[in-house]
Amino acid sequence: MRRFGQALGIRTECIDVYRQHHAKIWPEIERAIRDSGIRNYSIFLRGDQLFGYYEYHGPDDEFDTRMDTLANAPRMREWWDVMEAMQIPDPARTPGSWWSDMEEVFHQD
């Protein structure tokens, strides 16, 4: 199992709409996330910053393939188009990424 933390900005005028969309995500998106091996996925909000946390449960050598499959799942591009219009990515993020990956510096079960 691998843990991931990611950060992203959000346009303050979009926070209520963002919350509404995430109160009940589209069934196709929920299924695609689960099928990719992502578990325990949460998005937190503080001011105009989002923090995402998820765990990947699957073989390490399948991670990239599963994330590609997730990115190409039915309606995923449509979902991302809606979400990305509300978000502000970090200019210093890794090229090709939308969210900025964070380094885990501590964990306790």
Contacts in CASP RR format, 6 or more apart in sequence:
PFRMAT RR
TARGET T0000
AUTHOR 0000-0000-0000
METHOD contacts of the structure
MODEL  1
MRRFGQALGIRTECIDVYRQHHAKIWPEIERAIRDSGIRNYSIFLRGDQL
FGYYEYHGPDDEFDTRMDTLANAPRMREWWDVMEAMQIPDPARTPGSWWS
DMEEVFHQD
1 55 0 8 1.000
1 56 0 8 1.000
1 57 0 8 1.000
1 58 0 8 1.000
2 55 0 8 1.000
2 56 0 8 1.000
2 60 0 8 1.000
2 63 0 8 1.000
3 53 0 8 1.000
3 54 0 8 1.000
3 55 0 8 1.000
3 56 0 8 1.000
3 104 0 8 1.000
3 107 0 8 1.000
4 52 0 8 1.000
4 53 0 8 1.000
4 54 0 8 1.000
4 55 0 8 1.000
4 56 0 8 1.000
4 101 0 8 1.000
4 102 0 8 1.000
5 51 0 8 1.000
5 52 0 8 1.000
5 53 0 8 1.000
5 54 0 8 1.000
5 101 0 8 1.000
5 102 0 8 1.000
5 104 0 8 1.000
6 51 0 8 1.000
6 52 0 8 1.000
6 53 0 8 1.000
6 99 0 8 1.000
6 100 0 8 1.000
6 101 0 8 1.000
6 102 0 8 1.000
7 49 0 8 1.000
7 50 0 8 1.000
7 51 0 8 1.000
7 52 0 8 1.000
7 90 0 8 1.000
7 99 0 8 1.000
7 100 0 8 1.000
7 102 0 8 1.000
8 49 0 8 1.000
8 50 0 8 1.000
8 52 0 8 1.000
8 87 0 8 1.000
8 88 0 8 1.000
8 89 0 8 1.000
8 90 0 8 1.000
8 98 0 8 1.000
8 99 0 8 1.000
8 100 0 8 1.000
9 48 0 8 1.000
9 49 0 8 1.000
9 50 0 8 1.000
9 87 0 8 1.000
9 88 0 8 1.000
9 89 0 8 1.000
9 90 0 8 1.000
10 18 0 8 1.000
10 45 0 8 1.000
10 48 0 8 1.000
10 49 0 8 1.000
10 50 0 8 1.000
10 86 0 8 1.000
10 87 0 8 1.000
10 88 0 8 1.000
11 48 0 8 1.000
11 86 0 8 1.000
11 87 0 8 1.000
11 88 0 8 1.000
12 47 0 8 1.000
12 48 0 8 1.000
14 85 0 8 1.000
14 86 0 8 1.000
15 45 0 8 1.000
15 48 0 8 1.000
17 86 0 8 1.000
18 83 0 8 1.000
18 86 0 8 1.000
19 45 0 8 1.000
21 82 0 8 1.000
21 83 0 8 1.000
22 43 0 8 1.000
25 79 0 8 1.000
26 75 0 8 1.000
26 79 0 8 1.000
28 73 0 8 1.000
28 74 0 8 1.000
28 75 0 8 1.000
28 76 0 8 1.000
29 73 0 8 1.000
29 75 0 8 1.000
29 76 0 8 1.000
29 79 0 8 1.000
31 73 0 8 1.000
32 69 0 8 1.000
32 70 0 8 1.000
32 73 0 8 1.000
32 74 0 8 1.000
32 76 0 8 1.000
33 41 0 8 1.000
33 70 0 8 1.000
35 69 0 8 1.000
35 70 0 8 1.000
35 73 0 8 1.000
36 56 0 8 1.000
36 66 0 8 1.000
36 67 0 8 1.000
36 69 0 8 1.000
36 70 0 8 1.000
36 73 0 8 1.000
37 56 0 8 1.000
37 57 0 8 1.000
37 58 0 8 1.000
37 66 0 8 1.000
38 54 0 8 1.000
38 55 0 8 1.000
38 56 0 8 1.000
38 57 0 8 1.000
38 70 0 8 1.000
39 54 0 8 1.000
39 55 0 8 1.000
39 56 0 8 1.000
39 57 0 8 1.000
40 53 0 8 1.000
40 54 0 8 1.000
40 55 0 8 1.000
41 52 0 8 1.000
41 53 0 8 1.000
41 54 0 8 1.000
41 55 0 8 1.000
42 52 0 8 1.000
42 53 0 8 1.000
42 54 0 8 1.000
43 50 0 8 1.000
43 51 0 8 1.000
43 52 0 8 1.000
43 53 0 8 1.000
44 50 0 8 1.000
44 51 0 8 1.000
44 52 0 8 1.000
44 53 0 8 1.000
45 51 0 8 1.000
48 88 0 8 1.000
50 87 0 8 1.000
52 99 0 8 1.000
56 63 0 8 1.000
56 66 0 8 1.000
58 66 0 8 1.000
70 76 0 8 1.000
80 98 0 8 1.000
84 98 0 8 1.000
87 98 0 8 1.000
89 98 0 8 1.000
89 99 0 8 1.000
89 100 0 8 1.000
90 100 0 8 1.000
92 100 0 8 1.000
93 99 0 8 1.000
93 100 0 8 1.000
93 101 0 8 1.000
94 100 0 8 1.000
94 101 0 8 1.000
END
